[in-house]
Amino acid sequence: MQRLSVQDYTSMPWKNGGGVTREIAKLSDNLGLIWRLSLADVTQEGPFSTFPKLSRILTITQGAGMRLIDTYTNKVLLASLHTPTAFSGDQPITSELIDGNIQDFNVIYDQTKTTANVRIIDGPKHTYIESSEGQIRAIYSLFGTFKINQHTLIQYDTAVFNSTDRVQMTCEYGSKALLVTFTPRP
């Protein structure tokens, strides 16, 4: 298991130059990206970077949310606080902030190589997290304290572990995290 804190995240400009993202973790192979986890502060409305042939799951971690508008179809997705919102990286998306700045947690992945799932964990909880063969999981602490085996996650920390790790998780009332699961495709 790997424990990552804010100091471990790598800041980089958005692909479209409109802001900065903090890359938490990623996995690539010789053909390119398999998956990436990142955080972004969105302080202005505008176009999203496109990620051709990749899929995205965006979860608002702070702020009221935003509308994601597909500029080809005018279809609108509402991205609200602590609700994972999935869409294609190919979609030409522009955003409208609902009530001021937001922060979002992004999962970008190649769906030909892996599936991805994001769910909310609310405390109190004491459980073992079992993984199937080849799965990789990540827990991102939104707030509260999480005990992952012998490691403690505080707000904004991430734990990344694979299917060979037996993971015991404990959190107190009021704690909240995102659990991301990547399952490789055959």
C-alpha positions in Angstrom: 0.0 0.0 0.0 1.2 3.5 -0.8 0.1 6.5 1.3 0.3 9.9 -0.4 -0.2 13.3 1.1 -0.6 16.8 -0.5 3.2 17.2 -0.6 3.4 14.1 -2.8 1.0 15.4 -5.5 2.5 16.9 -8.7 1.1 20.2 -9.9 0.9 20.7 -13.7 -1.1 23.0 -16.0 -4.3 21.8 -17.5 -4.0 20.4 -20.9 -5.9 23.4 -22.3 -3.9 25.9 -20.1 -7.0 27.1 -18.2 -5.8 26.1 -14.7 -3.7 23.8 -12.6 -4.2 20.2 -11.6 -2.5 18.2 -8.9 -1.8 14.7 -10.1 -2.2 12.3 -7.2 -1.3 9.0 -8.9 -1.3 7.3 -12.3 -0.6 4.1 -14.0 0.6 3.8 -17.6 1.9 1.1 -19.9 4.0 1.2 -23.1 0.9 2.3 -25.0 -0.1 5.2 -22.8 -2.2 6.1 -19.8 -4.3 3.4 -18.0 -5.6 5.6 -15.3 -4.9 8.9 -13.4 -6.2 10.5 -10.2 -6.0 14.3 -9.8 -7.5 17.3 -8.1 -8.3 20.6 -9.7 -9.5 24.0 -8.4 -12.0 25.5 -10.8 -12.2 29.3 -10.4 -13.7 30.2 -13.7 -16.1 28.9 -16.2 -15.0 27.6 -19.6 -14.0 24.7 -21.7 -12.7 21.4 -20.3 -9.6 19.8 -21.7 -10.4 16.9 -24.0 -8.9 13.4 -23.5 -9.6 11.5 -26.7 -10.4 7.8 -26.2 -10.4 8.1 -22.4 -13.3 8.2 -19.9 -13.8 10.5 -16.9 -15.4 10.5 -13.5 -15.5 13.8 -11.8 -16.6 14.3 -8.2 -17.0 17.8 -6.7 -15.2 17.8 -3.3 -15.7 21.5 -2.4 -18.3 24.1 -3.5 -21.8 24.0 -4.8 -21.0 22.3 -8.1 -21.2 23.0 -11.8 -23.0 22.3 -15.0 -21.1 20.4 -17.6 -22.5 21.2 -21.1 -21.7 19.2 -24.2 -21.2 21.9 -26.8 -22.1 19.5 -29.6 -25.4 18.2 -28.2 -26.2 20.8 -25.6 -26.8 18.0 -23.1 -26.2 19.2 -19.5 -24.8 17.1 -16.7 -25.1 18.4 -13.2 -21.9 17.8 -11.1 -22.9 18.3 -7.5 -21.1 17.9 -4.2 -19.9 14.3 -3.4 -21.7 12.8 -6.4 -19.5 11.0 -9.0 -20.4 12.2 -12.6 -19.2 10.1 -15.5 -18.7 11.3 -19.1 -16.4 10.7 -22.1 -13.1 12.5 -22.4 -14.0 12.9 -26.1 -16.9 15.1 -25.3 -16.4 18.9 -25.9 -17.4 20.1 -22.4 -17.7 23.6 -21.2 -18.5 24.3 -17.5 -20.8 26.8 -15.7 -20.1 27.2 -12.0 -23.3 27.1 -9.9 -22.3 29.3 -7.0 -18.6 30.2 -7.0 -15.4 28.2 -7.1 -15.2 24.5 -6.7 -12.6 21.8 -6.3 -13.0 18.5 -8.1 -11.5 15.0 -7.9 -10.9 13.5 -11.3 -10.6 9.9 -12.5 -9.4 9.6 -16.1 -9.0 6.1 -17.5 -8.7 4.1 -20.7 -11.9 2.0 -20.7 -10.3 -0.5 -23.2 -7.8 -1.4 -20.4 -9.8 -1.0 -17.2 -13.1 -0.2 -15.7 -13.4 2.5 -13.0 -15.9 3.1 -10.2 -16.1 5.9 -7.6 -18.2 5.6 -4.5 -18.6 7.6 -1.3 -17.6 6.1 2.1 -19.3 7.7 5.1 -18.2 7.0 8.7 -18.5 5.4 11.1 -17.2 2.3 9.5 -14.9 -0.6 10.3 -14.5 -3.0 7.4 -12.0 -5.0 5.3 -11.7 -3.9 1.7 -11.3 -7.0 -0.4 -10.1 -6.7 -4.0 -10.4 -9.1 -6.9 -7.3 -10.3 -8.8 -5.6 -7.4 -10.5 -7.7 -4.6 -9.0 -6.2 -1.4 -7.8 -8.1 0.8 -5.3 -7.6 4.2 -3.9 -9.1 6.0 -0.9 -9.1 9.8 -1.0 -10.0 11.4 2.4 -12.4 14.3 2.0 -12.6 15.0 5.7 -12.1 13.2 9.0 -9.5 10.5 9.8 -9.2 7.1 8.2 -7.1 4.3 9.6 -5.9 2.1 6.7 -4.0 -0.9 8.2 -1.3 0.9 10.1 -1.5 4.2 8.2 -3.6 7.2 9.1 -5.1 9.3 6.4 -6.1 12.9 7.2 -8.0 15.3 5.0 -6.7 15.3 1.4 -4.5 12.2 1.8 -4.8 9.2 -0.5 -4.0 5.5 0.0 -3.4 3.4 -3.1 -3.4 -0.4 -2.8 -3.7 -3.5 -5.1 -5.4 -6.9 -4.9 -2.5 -8.5 -2.9 -3.0 -6.0 0.0 -5.4 -7.0 2.7 -6.8 -3.7 3.8 -8.6 -3.0 7.1 -10.3 0.4 7.2 -11.7 2.2 10.2 -13.2 5.7 10.3 -15.2 7.7 12.8 -18.6 9.3 12.6 -18.5 12.4 10.2 -15.6 11.0 8.1 -16.1 10.9 4.4 -13.9 9.6 1.6 -13.9 8.6 -2.1 -13.2 4.9 -2.9 -12.0 4.4 -6.4 -11.8 0.9 -7.9 -10.0 0.0 -11.1 -10.6 -3.5 -12.5 -8.4 -4.5 -15.5 -10.2 -5.7 -18.6 -9.1 -9.2 -19.9 
